[in-house]
Amino acid sequence: MIQSLAQKVASELVDRRDAINRELSRNGVRFGIYKNGQYHDQLFPYDPIPRVIESDDFDMLELGLKQRVDALNAYLRDIYSDKRIIQDGVIPEEYVYTSSGYFPQVNGVTPPGGVFAHIAGEDLVQGEDGRWWVLEDNLRIPSGASYPLFVRDIERRISPRLFRDVRVRDNRAYPMLLRRSMDFVSTEGIAVVLTPGRFNSAFFEHAYLAEKTGAILAFPEDLEVEHDQLYFIDYSGNKHRVGVVYRRLSDEYLDPFAFNADSVIGVPGLLGAYRAGNVAIMNAPGNGAADDKAIYYFVPAMIQYYLHEDPILHNAPTYMPMFDQDRKTVLDRLGELVIKDVAEAGGYGVVFGSSLDARQREELADKIKAEPRRFIAQEVIQFRDIDVVDPATGKHEPRKADLRAFVVTGSDTRVWYSGLTRYSSVPGQMIVNSSQGGGFKDTWVLADKGTTLKDMYDEFKHEKISIATQTQRHSLSLLTATKAEDLYWLGRYTERVFTTLTRFFPFYDHVMDTDVDAFRPFARALDLPEDFEDFDAFIHSFLYDAANPNSVRSAMDCAFNNAVVLRPELSSRVLQYVELALSSIADGSERASAAEDIYDQRDVTDYMLAFWGAIENSVVDQTLKSFLFVGKYLERLDLYTRLHADAADLKPALRKLVDYAVTLDGLPVPQCFVSGTRWLIGQLPSRGYDDLAATLTKFQDGFSDHVIAETLKPLASISTMNLARRA
């Protein structure tokens, strides 16, 4: 009965597929890929038919996953200390020390709390007989939990009544599990999610998990090591002790002093602070020694050695070319097996022997003979197809799919009641990674019929409240200099988009009434070209050309790039309006010759208004709001004076600028604020606004080092006569 109810909900989600995908789009649920050396943000294709796992089936998986991760943690503790498993001959030492993931730099280091693999991503497939097989252990920086976490919230809102009837285990506990692990291993200080940057393929997840756990999203330049302690540096230069780092960059780039000296995305000295026991790093450096594809072969033996138990979950039958007999088997059966390069990830370096011709098999055989440690070979498991909805036809089509289960370890080991189901976009293809074009599904773990909703929620009730409070603590005291600039420029670019569009249309209307000369004053004011050799092409470039730095689209892209790094501070709910505005202008560019294009532009300005309103009405700290709105109103004064606005239009903008600046009384002023104000003052006399330049000079007297409210307040009531443009 539970299974049939689940299918009923699933069928309703299929009918609402477009609505769910729109919701994912407006919230920026993306991943990034690099093609030809260029970064591309794209939506992660979502399929509405969930993978449904029965309660008893998942209970078995849960036991097996805990067992496996506990054994892997024991292995990591051992090989970086006593190395008993090598001494006892269970794993040959050449496999350990030749692993690219083994780092002697952390030999002898026991992490805070004794945990190495805090977050494990275990990749499994289910055979056609129902049996589950583990394909890979991911113990470094496994990605993907954010996608089912985010989409479940949408599904629940799409079908709230049906979700009440189906006993699907609640998946909202993942941020609490993650935060619980952070708190367990933390030394003294705040928690940060360390991201290598905006253009990392999993940046959405970094920002979203920081938002959900109440941790600080930090970039490498925000952190500094001093006397073997790690500090977070806020925008005014104050230092905050960091107790735990959930790192989302690879070991080799983590600390240029200890690993790759050429790394520009690491934190110099971080490993020294870690070795001294002054900061926890999740996952621990050196974990790659346990998720090496060659070490996978030995995990069943680890379970028996450390836990004295038989493995509950099964490895795919695997052959190691370094062993003579296995190498002979691999070479004899090369056309039947799947060959994996142990140094590759993301679906790369996986070759199905059956897909190779004779010459290619011979070339691969030569590589295996020359570098046997580099490869493993596995039997091809015929795993189950799962239906997906074909986007083109709307029909259900079978596709191969795996499951990435997430296991979180802190004071104990917990398996998340969900997971990332990835499916292939190509019929019959067995590689399902997103980097290879695959999509994702939600994973529904059914509860047994005796479980109530109250049982599923109660365990984390208090931690939910705690995390909600933590999320609201983002304030100026934990704002970096970089993010202060991001807020300022987010204000400026959103205002640039809004004012440019609202002032563009009256001039454009004049062109329809007279000729293109009517557009020259607007172009001249914004330093745009005035040749108009092809006026329609000029307008298209001005509105839509992302490569044109003076276009509306370019300003919108800049606003978006400033916004996405502020997700933890401003929230996903607020940032969706920037996403919607970007989507609208992109849609408009695709049908620029059609009449409805005009309405896309109107939508862009409406979304800007909604964004500013959402900021004002959010729980975001007032000082953060002020940073954004100071930028907004400086930009408005710049654009209005370019366009020769009268004093009545300038007065409200000046008053708003002063009002927001006053709220920062006593705080240091970021350099970008000072330089922006100084630049505008220098431009105003040539535009005929001498009096406004004098007023802003007085404004700068209270806004050049630390904000002095008493100096600023009188400027809010200045007469419009003092703002008028010189004839």
C-alpha positions as CSV (number, residue, x, y, z in Angstrom):
1,M,0.0,0.0,0.0
2,I,2.9,2.4,0.8
3,Q,4.5,1.6,-2.5
4,S,1.3,2.3,-4.4
5,L,0.8,5.6,-2.6
6,A,4.4,6.5,-3.4
7,Q,3.7,5.8,-7.1
8,K,0.6,8.0,-6.9
9,V,2.7,10.9,-5.6
10,A,5.3,10.3,-8.2
11,S,2.7,10.4,-11.0
12,E,1.6,13.8,-9.7
13,L,5.1,15.1,-9.8
14,V,5.5,13.9,-13.4
15,D,2.6,16.2,-14.2
16,R,4.3,19.1,-12.5
17,R,7.7,18.5,-14.0
18,D,7.9,21.8,-15.7
19,A,6.9,23.7,-12.6
20,I,9.6,21.9,-10.5
21,N,12.3,22.6,-13.1
22,R,11.3,26.3,-13.1
23,E,11.6,26.4,-9.4
24,L,15.0,24.8,-9.6
25,S,16.0,27.3,-12.2
26,R,14.8,30.3,-10.2
27,N,16.8,29.2,-7.2
28,G,20.0,28.6,-9.2
29,V,20.3,24.9,-8.6
30,R,23.3,24.4,-10.9
31,F,26.6,22.7,-11.4
32,G,29.5,23.9,-13.5
33,I,31.5,22.2,-16.2
34,Y,34.5,23.3,-18.2
35,K,34.4,22.9,-22.0
36,N,37.4,24.0,-24.1
37,G,38.9,25.8,-21.2
38,Q,35.7,27.9,-20.4
39,Y,33.4,27.6,-17.4
40,H,29.7,27.1,-18.0
41,D,27.0,27.2,-15.4
42,Q,24.1,24.9,-16.3
43,L,21.0,23.4,-14.6
44,F,21.4,19.9,-13.3
45,P,18.7,18.0,-15.3
46,Y,16.0,16.7,-12.9
47,D,13.7,13.8,-13.5
48,P,10.4,13.7,-11.4
49,I,10.1,10.0,-11.1
50,P,11.8,9.3,-7.8
51,R,13.8,6.2,-6.9
52,V,11.7,4.5,-4.2
53,I,13.6,2.2,-1.7
54,E,11.6,0.0,0.6
55,S,12.1,0.4,4.3
56,D,13.5,-3.1,4.9
57,D,15.8,-2.7,1.9
58,F,17.2,0.5,3.2
59,D,17.6,-0.8,6.7
60,M,20.0,-3.4,5.2
61,L,21.8,-0.7,3.2
62,E,22.1,1.4,6.3
63,L,23.8,-1.3,8.3
64,G,26.2,-2.1,5.5
65,L,27.1,1.6,4.8
66,K,27.8,2.2,8.5
67,Q,30.0,-0.9,8.6
68,R,31.9,0.1,5.5
69,V,32.6,3.7,6.6
70,D,33.5,2.7,10.1
71,A,36.1,0.3,8.6
72,L,37.4,3.0,6.2
73,N,37.8,5.4,9.1
74,A,39.7,2.7,11.0
75,Y,41.9,2.1,8.0
76,L,42.8,5.8,7.7
77,R,43.6,6.0,11.5
78,D,45.8,2.9,11.1
79,I,47.8,3.8,8.0
80,Y,48.6,7.3,9.3
81,S,49.8,5.8,12.6
82,D,50.7,2.2,13.5
83,K,50.2,0.7,10.0
84,R,49.1,-2.6,11.6
85,I,47.2,-3.7,8.5
86,I,50.4,-3.5,6.4
87,Q,52.5,-5.2,9.1
88,D,50.0,-8.1,9.3
89,G,50.1,-8.6,5.5
90,V,46.5,-7.8,4.8
91,I,47.3,-5.0,2.3
92,P,50.6,-4.9,0.5
93,E,52.5,-1.8,1.4
94,E,53.2,-0.9,-2.2
95,Y,49.4,-0.3,-2.7
96,V,49.3,2.1,0.2
97,Y,52.4,4.2,-0.5
98,T,52.0,4.4,-4.2
99,S,48.5,5.7,-3.9
100,S,48.2,9.3,-5.3
101,G,46.0,10.0,-2.3
102,Y,48.5,9.0,0.4
103,F,50.2,12.1,1.9
104,P,53.2,11.5,4.2
105,Q,52.7,15.1,5.3
106,V,49.9,14.0,7.6
107,N,51.5,10.9,8.9
108,G,51.2,10.7,12.7
109,V,48.3,13.2,12.8
110,T,45.1,12.1,14.5
111,P,42.3,14.6,13.6
112,P,40.2,16.2,16.3
113,G,37.6,13.7,17.4
114,G,39.5,10.9,15.7
115,V,37.4,11.2,12.6
116,F,39.0,11.2,9.1
117,A,36.0,10.6,6.8
118,H,33.3,12.9,8.1
119,I,31.3,12.8,4.9
120,A,31.4,9.7,2.8
121,G,29.7,9.5,-0.6
122,E,29.2,5.8,-1.3
123,D,28.3,5.0,-4.9
124,L,26.1,1.9,-5.3
125,V,24.1,0.2,-8.0
126,Q,21.3,-2.3,-7.7
127,G,21.5,-5.4,-9.8
128,E,18.6,-6.8,-11.7
129,D,18.2,-9.4,-8.9
130,G,17.8,-6.7,-6.3
131,R,21.2,-7.1,-4.8
132,W,23.2,-3.9,-4.0
133,W,26.8,-3.5,-5.1
134,V,29.3,-0.8,-4.0
135,L,31.1,0.7,-6.9
136,E,33.2,3.4,-5.3
137,D,34.0,5.0,-1.9
138,N,34.3,8.8,-2.1
139,L,36.0,10.2,1.1
140,R,37.6,13.4,-0.1
141,I,35.1,16.0,-1.2
142,P,31.9,14.0,-2.3
143,S,29.3,16.3,-3.9
144,G,25.6,16.0,-4.6
145,A,23.7,16.1,-1.3
146,S,22.3,19.5,-1.9
147,Y,20.3,18.5,-5.0
148,P,17.9,16.0,-3.5
149,L,17.8,18.1,-0.3
150,F,16.7,21.2,-2.3
151,V,14.3,19.4,-4.7
152,R,12.5,17.6,-1.9
153,D,11.4,20.9,-0.5
154,I,9.9,21.8,-3.9
155,E,8.2,18.4,-4.2
156,R,6.6,18.7,-0.7
157,R,5.1,22.1,-1.7
158,I,3.9,20.7,-5.0
159,S,2.0,17.8,-3.4
160,P,1.7,18.6,0.3
161,R,-1.4,16.5,0.9
162,L,0.0,13.4,-0.8
163,F,3.3,13.7,1.1
164,R,1.3,13.5,4.3
165,D,-0.2,10.2,3.2
166,V,3.1,8.6,2.0
167,R,5.5,7.5,4.7
168,V,8.7,8.8,3.0
169,R,11.4,9.3,5.5
170,D,12.2,13.0,6.0
171,N,15.4,14.0,4.3
172,R,15.7,17.5,5.9
173,A,18.1,16.2,8.5
174,Y,21.2,16.4,6.3
175,P,22.2,19.9,7.4
176,M,21.7,18.9,11.0
177,L,23.8,15.8,10.6
178,L,26.5,17.9,8.9
179,R,26.4,20.6,11.6
180,R,26.5,18.0,14.3
181,S,29.7,16.5,12.9
182,M,31.2,20.0,12.6
183,D,30.4,20.7,16.2
184,F,31.7,17.4,17.4
185,V,35.2,17.8,15.8
186,S,35.5,21.5,16.2
187,T,38.3,22.9,18.3
188,E,37.5,26.5,19.5
189,G,35.9,28.9,17.1
190,I,33.5,29.3,14.2
191,A,32.7,26.9,11.4
192,V,33.5,27.7,7.8
193,V,32.8,26.1,4.5
194,L,36.0,26.7,2.4
195,T,35.3,27.0,-1.3
196,P,38.0,27.5,-3.9
197,G,35.8,30.1,-5.7
198,R,32.7,31.1,-7.6
199,F,33.7,29.0,-10.7
200,N,34.1,25.7,-9.0
201,S,31.7,23.1,-10.5
202,A,29.9,22.5,-7.1
203,F,29.8,26.1,-6.0
204,F,26.0,26.1,-5.6
205,E,26.4,23.3,-3.1
206,H,29.1,25.1,-1.1
207,A,27.0,28.2,-0.7
208,Y,23.7,26.3,-0.1
209,L,25.2,24.0,2.6
210,A,26.8,27.0,4.3
211,E,23.4,28.7,4.3
212,K,21.7,25.6,5.7
213,T,24.2,24.7,8.4
214,G,24.8,28.3,9.6
215,A,28.5,28.1,8.7
216,I,30.4,30.9,7.1
217,L,31.1,30.6,3.4
218,A,34.8,31.5,3.2
219,F,37.2,31.9,0.3
220,P,41.0,31.2,0.7
221,E,41.8,34.9,0.9
222,D,39.4,35.2,3.9
223,L,41.5,32.9,6.1
224,E,44.9,33.4,7.7
225,V,47.2,31.2,9.8
226,E,49.0,32.8,12.7
227,H,51.0,30.9,15.4
228,D,49.5,27.6,14.1
229,Q,45.9,28.9,14.6
230,L,43.5,29.6,11.8
231,Y,41.6,32.9,11.6
232,F,38.8,34.3,9.6
233,I,39.4,38.0,8.7
234,D,36.4,40.3,8.6
235,Y,36.1,43.4,6.4
236,S,37.6,45.7,9.1
237,G,40.6,43.4,9.7
238,N,39.3,41.8,12.9
239,K,40.3,38.1,13.4
240,H,37.9,35.3,14.4
241,R,39.2,32.0,15.5
242,V,38.2,29.1,13.2
243,G,37.5,25.7,14.9
244,V,36.4,23.6,11.9
245,V,36.8,23.9,8.1
246,Y,34.5,21.9,5.8
247,R,36.9,22.1,2.9
248,R,35.6,21.8,-0.7
249,L,39.0,21.8,-2.5
250,S,41.4,19.0,-3.2
251,D,44.3,18.1,-0.9
252,E,47.0,19.2,-3.3
253,Y,45.7,22.7,-3.4
254,L,44.8,23.0,0.3
255,D,48.1,24.5,1.6
256,P,50.9,25.7,-0.8
257,F,53.4,25.4,2.1
258,A,52.7,21.7,2.5
259,F,51.4,20.4,-0.9
260,N,51.5,22.1,-4.3
261,A,53.6,25.2,-4.0
262,D,52.0,26.7,-7.1
263,S,48.5,26.6,-5.6
264,V,46.8,30.0,-5.5
265,I,43.5,28.7,-3.9
266,G,45.0,27.3,-0.7
267,V,45.5,28.7,2.7
268,P,49.3,29.0,3.5
269,G,50.0,27.3,6.9
270,L,46.7,25.5,7.2
271,L,48.3,22.1,7.5
272,G,50.5,23.4,10.3
273,A,47.4,24.5,12.3
274,Y,45.8,21.1,11.6
275,R,48.9,19.1,12.7
276,A,49.0,21.2,15.8
277,G,45.4,20.1,16.6
278,N,44.1,23.7,16.5
279,V,41.6,23.2,13.7
280,A,39.6,20.3,12.3
281,I,39.4,19.8,8.6
282,M,36.4,17.9,7.1
283,N,37.3,15.6,5.3
284,A,40.8,15.1,6.6
285,P,43.8,15.6,4.3
286,G,45.1,12.3,3.1
287,N,41.7,10.5,2.8
288,G,42.5,9.7,-0.8
289,A,44.6,6.9,0.5
290,A,41.3,5.1,1.3
291,D,39.2,5.9,-1.7
292,D,41.8,5.0,-4.3
293,K,40.1,2.6,-6.7
294,A,42.8,0.1,-6.1
295,I,42.3,0.2,-2.4
296,Y,38.6,-0.5,-3.0
297,Y,39.6,-4.0,-3.7
298,F,40.7,-4.5,-0.1
299,V,37.7,-2.9,1.7
300,P,36.1,-6.3,2.5
301,A,39.3,-7.4,4.1
302,M,39.4,-4.2,6.1
303,I,36.0,-4.9,7.5
304,Q,37.1,-8.3,8.6
305,Y,40.4,-7.1,10.0
306,Y,39.1,-4.0,12.0
307,L,35.6,-4.9,12.8
308,H,35.8,-8.8,12.9
309,E,32.6,-8.9,10.8
310,D,31.6,-10.2,7.4
311,P,30.9,-7.5,4.9
312,I,27.2,-6.8,4.5
313,L,27.5,-5.0,1.2
314,H,29.3,-6.4,-1.8
315,N,32.1,-5.1,-3.9
316,A,31.8,-5.5,-7.7
317,P,34.1,-8.5,-8.6
318,T,37.4,-6.7,-9.1
319,Y,40.8,-7.7,-10.6
320,M,44.1,-6.1,-9.8
321,P,46.6,-6.1,-12.7
322,M,49.5,-5.8,-10.2
323,F,48.7,-9.4,-9.2
324,D,50.1,-11.8,-11.8
325,Q,47.0,-14.1,-11.9
326,D,44.6,-11.1,-12.0
327,R,46.6,-9.4,-14.8
328,K,46.4,-12.6,-16.9
329,T,42.6,-12.7,-16.3
330,V,42.2,-9.0,-17.3
331,L,44.3,-9.4,-20.4
332,D,42.5,-12.6,-21.5
333,R,39.0,-11.1,-20.8
334,L,39.7,-7.5,-21.8
335,G,36.6,-7.4,-24.1
336,E,34.3,-8.4,-21.3
337,L,35.4,-6.2,-18.4
338,V,35.2,-2.6,-17.5
339,I,38.6,-1.0,-17.0
340,K,39.1,2.0,-14.6
341,D,42.0,4.4,-14.3
342,V,42.5,4.7,-10.6
343,A,43.6,8.4,-10.8
344,E,40.4,9.5,-12.6
345,A,37.0,10.6,-11.3
346,G,33.7,12.0,-12.5
347,G,33.2,9.1,-15.0
348,Y,36.4,9.8,-16.8
349,G,38.9,7.1,-17.4
350,V,36.2,4.3,-17.5
351,V,36.4,2.1,-20.5
352,F,34.1,-0.8,-21.3
353,G,36.2,-3.4,-23.1
354,S,33.2,-4.4,-25.3
355,S,33.3,-1.0,-26.9
356,L,36.8,-1.3,-28.1
357,D,38.0,-2.7,-31.4
358,A,41.0,-5.0,-31.7
359,R,43.6,-2.3,-32.1
360,Q,42.2,-0.3,-29.1
361,R,42.1,-3.4,-26.9
362,E,45.8,-4.0,-27.9
363,E,46.7,-0.5,-27.0
364,L,44.9,-0.7,-23.6
365,A,46.6,-4.0,-22.9
366,D,50.0,-2.5,-23.5
367,K,49.2,0.3,-21.0
368,I,48.1,-2.2,-18.4
369,K,51.3,-4.2,-18.8
370,A,53.4,-1.0,-18.5
371,E,51.5,0.5,-15.6
372,P,49.6,-2.2,-13.7
373,R,49.1,-0.1,-10.6
374,R,47.3,2.5,-12.6
375,F,44.3,0.3,-13.4
376,I,41.7,-2.0,-12.0
377,A,39.2,-4.2,-13.9
378,Q,35.7,-5.1,-12.8
379,E,33.0,-7.4,-14.0
380,V,30.2,-5.5,-15.7
381,I,27.2,-5.5,-13.4
382,Q,23.9,-5.4,-15.2
383,F,22.2,-2.9,-12.9
384,R,18.5,-2.0,-12.9
385,D,17.0,0.4,-15.3
386,I,14.8,3.1,-13.8
387,D,12.2,5.0,-15.7
388,V,12.7,8.6,-16.6
389,V,10.5,11.0,-18.5
390,D,11.9,11.8,-21.9
391,P,12.0,15.6,-22.1
392,A,11.2,15.5,-25.8
393,T,8.3,13.0,-25.9
394,G,7.0,13.0,-22.3
395,K,7.1,9.2,-22.4
396,H,8.6,7.0,-19.7
397,E,12.0,5.5,-20.9
398,P,14.4,3.2,-19.1
399,R,17.8,4.5,-18.1
400,K,20.7,3.2,-16.0
401,A,21.0,4.8,-12.6
402,D,23.2,4.6,-9.6
403,L,22.8,5.9,-6.0
404,R,25.2,8.0,-4.1
405,A,24.4,7.4,-0.4
406,F,25.8,9.9,2.1
407,V,27.2,8.8,5.4
408,V,28.1,11.4,8.1
409,T,30.4,10.6,11.0
410,G,30.8,12.6,14.2
411,S,30.1,11.2,17.6
412,D,28.5,8.3,15.7
413,T,28.0,7.2,12.1
414,R,24.7,8.1,10.5
415,V,23.3,7.3,7.1
416,W,21.2,10.1,5.5
417,Y,17.7,8.9,4.7
418,S,17.9,10.0,1.1
419,G,20.7,10.1,-1.5
420,L,21.5,11.3,-5.0
421,T,20.2,9.1,-7.7
422,R,22.0,9.9,-11.0
423,Y,20.8,8.6,-14.3
424,S,22.3,8.4,-17.8
425,S,20.9,10.6,-20.5
426,V,21.6,8.0,-23.1
427,P,19.7,4.7,-23.4
428,G,21.8,1.8,-22.3
429,Q,24.8,4.0,-21.2
430,M,26.2,2.9,-17.9
431,I,28.1,6.1,-17.0
432,V,25.7,8.4,-15.1
433,N,27.9,11.3,-13.9
434,S,26.7,14.8,-14.3
435,S,30.0,15.7,-16.0
436,Q,29.0,13.2,-18.6
437,G,25.6,14.6,-19.3
438,G,23.6,12.7,-16.7
439,G,20.7,14.0,-14.6
440,F,19.4,13.4,-11.1
441,K,16.3,12.1,-9.3
442,D,15.1,12.4,-5.7
443,T,15.5,9.2,-3.6
444,W,12.6,8.3,-1.4
445,V,13.3,6.0,1.5
446,L,10.0,4.6,2.8
447,A,9.4,4.3,6.5
448,D,7.8,1.2,8.0
449,K,4.1,1.4,8.7
450,G,4.6,1.9,12.4
451,T,6.6,5.1,12.0
452,T,4.8,8.4,12.5
453,L,5.7,11.8,11.2
454,K,6.4,12.9,14.7
455,D,9.0,10.1,15.1
456,M,10.8,11.3,12.0
457,Y,11.0,15.0,13.1
458,D,11.5,14.9,16.9
459,E,15.2,13.8,16.9
460,F,16.4,17.0,15.4
461,K,13.8,19.4,16.7
462,H,16.2,21.4,18.9
463,E,19.0,21.4,16.4
464,K,16.7,22.8,13.7
465,I,16.0,25.7,16.0
466,S,19.7,26.1,16.7
467,I,20.6,26.1,13.1
468,A,17.9,28.6,12.2
469,T,19.4,30.9,14.8
470,Q,22.9,30.4,13.5
471,T,21.7,31.2,10.0
472,Q,20.5,34.6,11.2
473,R,23.8,35.5,12.8
474,H,25.4,36.5,9.6
475,S,26.2,40.1,10.3
476,L,28.9,42.7,9.7
477,S,31.1,41.1,12.3
478,L,31.5,38.0,10.0
479,L,31.6,39.9,6.7
480,T,34.8,39.9,4.7
481,A,36.3,42.8,2.7
482,T,35.5,40.8,-0.5
483,K,31.9,40.3,0.5
484,A,31.5,44.0,1.5
485,E,32.5,44.8,-2.0
486,D,30.2,42.2,-3.4
487,L,27.3,43.8,-1.5
488,Y,28.2,47.3,-2.7
489,W,28.6,46.2,-6.4
490,L,25.4,44.1,-6.2
491,G,23.6,47.3,-5.3
492,R,25.3,49.2,-8.1
493,Y,24.7,46.6,-10.8
494,T,21.0,45.9,-9.9
495,E,20.4,49.7,-10.0
496,R,22.2,50.0,-13.3
497,V,20.0,47.3,-14.8
498,F,16.8,48.9,-13.4
499,T,17.5,52.5,-14.2
500,T,19.0,51.9,-17.6
501,L,15.9,49.9,-18.7
502,T,13.4,52.3,-17.2
503,R,15.1,55.3,-18.9
504,F,15.7,53.5,-22.1
505,F,12.1,53.0,-23.2
506,P,11.1,56.7,-23.5
507,F,14.0,57.3,-25.8
508,Y,13.2,54.2,-27.8
509,D,9.6,55.3,-28.2
510,H,10.8,58.6,-29.6
511,V,12.7,56.7,-32.3
512,M,9.5,55.1,-33.4
513,D,7.9,58.5,-33.6
514,T,10.8,60.3,-35.4
515,D,14.1,58.8,-36.3
516,V,17.2,57.3,-34.7
517,D,18.6,60.8,-33.8
518,A,16.1,60.8,-30.9
519,F,18.2,58.1,-29.3
520,R,21.5,60.0,-29.4
521,P,21.1,61.8,-26.1
522,F,20.6,58.5,-24.2
523,A,23.6,56.9,-26.0
524,R,25.8,59.9,-25.3
525,A,24.8,60.0,-21.6
526,L,25.9,56.4,-21.2
527,D,29.0,56.7,-23.3
528,L,27.6,54.4,-26.0
529,P,28.6,54.5,-29.6
530,E,26.5,56.9,-31.7
531,D,27.1,55.9,-35.3
532,F,23.9,53.7,-35.4
533,E,24.9,52.3,-38.8
534,D,22.6,49.4,-38.0
535,F,20.3,50.7,-35.3
536,D,18.5,47.4,-34.7
537,A,21.8,45.6,-34.3
538,F,23.0,48.4,-31.9
539,I,19.8,48.0,-29.8
540,H,20.2,44.2,-29.7
541,S,23.8,44.6,-28.6
542,F,23.0,47.2,-26.0
543,L,20.3,45.0,-24.4
544,Y,21.6,41.4,-24.9
545,D,25.2,41.1,-25.8
546,A,27.0,39.7,-22.8
547,A,30.4,40.5,-24.5
548,N,29.5,44.2,-24.6
549,P,30.5,45.7,-21.2
550,N,28.0,48.5,-21.7
551,S,25.0,46.2,-22.2
552,V,22.1,45.5,-19.9
553,R,22.9,41.8,-20.1
554,S,26.5,42.5,-19.0
555,A,25.3,44.5,-16.0
556,M,22.9,41.7,-15.1
557,D,25.6,39.1,-15.4
558,C,27.8,41.2,-13.0
559,A,24.9,41.5,-10.6
560,F,24.4,37.7,-10.7
561,N,28.1,37.0,-10.1
562,N,28.1,39.3,-7.0
563,A,24.9,37.8,-5.8
564,V,25.7,34.1,-5.9
565,V,28.6,34.3,-3.4
566,L,26.2,36.0,-0.9
567,R,23.7,33.1,-0.7
568,P,24.4,32.3,3.0
569,E,24.1,36.0,4.0
570,L,21.1,36.9,1.9
571,S,19.3,33.5,1.6
572,S,18.2,31.5,-1.4
573,R,14.7,32.9,-1.1
574,V,16.0,36.5,-1.7
575,L,18.5,35.6,-4.4
576,Q,15.9,33.9,-6.6
577,Y,14.8,37.3,-7.9
578,V,18.3,37.9,-9.3
579,E,18.1,34.5,-10.9
580,L,14.7,35.3,-12.4
581,A,15.9,38.6,-13.8
582,L,18.8,36.9,-15.4
583,S,16.6,34.2,-16.9
584,S,14.2,36.9,-18.2
585,I,16.9,38.8,-20.1
586,A,18.3,35.6,-21.5
587,D,14.8,34.5,-22.7
588,G,14.3,38.0,-24.2
589,S,17.5,37.7,-26.2
590,E,16.3,34.5,-27.8
591,R,13.2,36.2,-29.2
592,A,14.5,39.7,-29.6
593,S,12.6,40.3,-32.8
594,A,9.2,39.4,-31.3
595,A,6.9,41.7,-29.6
596,E,6.8,39.8,-26.3
597,D,10.5,40.6,-25.9
598,I,9.4,44.0,-24.4
599,Y,7.6,42.2,-21.6
600,D,10.7,40.3,-20.7
601,Q,12.4,43.6,-20.1
602,R,9.5,44.7,-18.0
603,D,9.8,41.5,-16.0
604,V,13.5,42.3,-15.4
605,T,12.7,45.6,-13.7
606,D,9.9,44.1,-11.7
607,Y,12.3,41.4,-10.4
608,M,14.8,44.1,-9.4
609,L,12.0,45.8,-7.4
610,A,11.1,42.5,-5.8
611,F,14.8,41.8,-4.9
612,W,15.2,45.2,-3.2
613,G,11.9,44.7,-1.3
614,A,12.9,41.2,-0.2
615,I,16.2,42.5,1.1
616,E,14.5,45.3,3.1
617,N,11.9,42.8,4.6
618,S,14.4,40.0,5.4
619,V,16.1,39.2,8.7
620,V,19.4,40.2,7.1
621,D,21.4,42.4,9.5
622,Q,20.7,46.1,8.8
623,T,24.4,46.9,8.2
624,L,24.5,44.4,5.4
625,K,21.4,45.9,3.9
626,S,23.1,49.3,4.1
627,F,26.2,48.2,2.3
628,L,24.0,47.1,-0.7
629,F,21.8,50.2,-0.7
630,V,24.7,52.6,-0.4
631,G,26.0,51.1,-3.7
632,K,22.5,51.3,-5.2
633,Y,21.9,55.0,-4.5
634,L,25.4,56.0,-5.5
635,E,24.7,54.3,-8.8
636,R,21.4,56.1,-9.1
637,L,22.9,59.5,-8.6
638,D,25.6,58.6,-11.2
639,L,23.0,57.5,-13.8
640,Y,20.5,60.3,-13.1
641,T,23.1,63.0,-13.5
642,R,24.3,61.4,-16.7
643,L,20.8,61.7,-18.0
644,H,20.4,65.3,-16.8
645,A,17.7,64.5,-14.2
646,D,16.2,67.5,-12.4
647,A,16.6,68.2,-8.7
648,A,13.2,66.7,-7.7
649,D,14.5,63.3,-8.9
650,L,17.9,63.6,-7.3
651,K,16.6,64.6,-3.8
652,P,15.0,61.2,-2.9
653,A,18.2,59.3,-4.1
654,L,20.4,61.6,-2.0
655,R,18.2,61.2,1.1
656,K,18.2,57.4,0.8
657,L,22.0,57.4,0.4
658,V,22.4,59.4,3.6
659,D,19.8,57.4,5.5
660,Y,21.6,54.1,4.8
661,A,25.0,55.5,5.4
662,V,23.9,56.9,8.9
663,T,23.0,53.3,10.0
664,L,26.7,52.5,9.7
665,D,27.6,55.0,12.4
666,G,31.1,54.3,13.8
667,L,31.9,51.5,11.4
668,P,34.9,51.6,9.1
669,V,34.1,52.4,5.5
670,P,35.3,49.9,2.8
671,Q,37.7,51.4,0.3
672,C,35.3,50.8,-2.7
673,F,32.7,53.1,-1.1
674,V,35.3,55.9,-0.7
675,S,36.7,55.5,-4.2
676,G,33.2,55.3,-5.7
677,T,32.0,58.5,-4.0
678,R,35.2,60.3,-4.9
679,W,34.9,59.3,-8.5
680,L,31.3,60.6,-8.7
681,I,32.2,63.9,-7.1
682,G,34.9,64.4,-9.8
683,Q,32.4,63.8,-12.6
684,L,29.5,66.0,-11.5
685,P,30.9,69.4,-12.4
686,S,31.3,68.5,-16.0
687,R,27.7,67.3,-16.0
688,G,26.6,70.7,-14.6
689,Y,25.9,69.5,-11.0
690,D,28.4,71.7,-9.1
691,D,26.1,72.0,-6.0
692,L,25.5,68.3,-5.8
693,A,29.3,67.8,-6.0
694,A,29.7,70.2,-3.1
695,T,27.0,68.3,-1.1
696,L,28.6,64.9,-1.8
697,T,32.0,66.4,-0.7
698,K,30.4,67.1,2.7
699,F,28.9,63.6,2.6
700,Q,32.5,62.2,2.1
701,D,33.6,64.1,5.2
702,G,31.5,61.7,7.3
703,F,32.1,58.7,5.0
704,S,35.8,58.5,4.3
705,D,37.3,56.5,7.2
706,H,34.7,55.7,9.8
707,V,31.1,56.7,9.3
708,I,30.2,59.8,11.3
709,A,26.4,60.0,11.5
710,E,26.4,63.6,12.9
711,T,28.1,64.9,9.9
712,L,25.8,63.0,7.5
713,K,22.4,63.7,9.0
714,P,22.0,67.4,8.0
715,L,22.5,66.4,4.3
716,A,19.2,64.4,4.3
717,S,17.2,67.6,4.5
718,I,19.0,69.7,1.9
719,S,16.9,71.8,-0.4
720,T,16.2,70.7,-4.0
721,M,17.4,74.1,-5.0
722,N,20.9,73.1,-4.0
723,L,20.8,70.0,-6.4
724,A,19.7,71.8,-9.5
725,R,21.7,71.4,-12.7
726,R,23.6,74.4,-14.0
727,A,22.2,75.5,-17.3
